Amino acid sequence: MHHVTLDQWSRRQSPLHRLDPRSKIVALLVLLVVVGTANRQVAWLCGGLWVLLGATALIAHLPLRAMLIRACVVLPFTGVFAAVSWLAGDPGRGAALVMKSYVSAFAVLILVSTTALPALLRGFERLGAPRFLLMVAQFLYRYLFVISEEAQHMRKAAQARGASAGGLAGGLAGNAERFSAAAGALAVLFARSYHRAEQIHRAMLSRSFPGYFRPLMELHYHPADLLFVMLGVLLPVLLRVWIERLS
């Protein structure tokens, strides 16, 4: 997964990268609760938290502009509900939804960008998350990119054989041909993915897979982790209390 941008960012070295994953997870959960339950002065609260998260990203040596752009991935989904709220005569609620979702996505992105996936899942497991769900997430993260690369190989093979969507006839006939070609490609991709899954399953059984991933690392708490948890819990809470009292 060396080609995945977030995975590259999570392998960097910074004070935030070296923290225990559990401390970062706890701080994130507190921030999400603070943002999700806010109902007064949401714009000021989200602005303050955005500044706080931006400073955290800079301390972690992360590209701030690229992270701000990637956090916009949630806006198409929340924008629909914001538009519904606006049409229903409550534009304030829609704007608050957009700001809350963006700040939350930015915070989650910082966590993922500063913690390698094995360490992150290990931290969730030590905090009591269901092991089965963590295993499914790890399998999905690992092999989703394998399927993506398989699809890219199929696309290159089709192009090498002269396949081109632009070369099909226009109108309804062209649409039918494109739909038929896409359905055939998806069927082949599903067959290849299913065959790859069977191969992986047999390989894991031959290696006596116990049904869970053995931890490759042990987590240890340090004074820096305790300090980070205290700051991560207190700063969002105090910021919200201060802003709401000023209002």
ABEGO torsion letter per residue (X at the ends): XAABAAAAAAABBBAAAABBAAAAAAAAAAAAAAAAABABGAAAAAAAAAAAAAAAAAAAGBBAAAAAAAAAAAAAAAAAAAAAAAAAGBAAAAAAAAAAAAAAAAAAAAAAAABBAAAAAAAAAAAGBBAAAAAAAAAAAAAAAAAAAAAAAAAAAAAAAGBBAAABBBEAAAAAAAAAAAAAAAAAAAAAAAAAAAAAAAAAAAAGBAGBBBBABBBBBBAAAAAAAAAAAAAAAAAAAAAAAAX
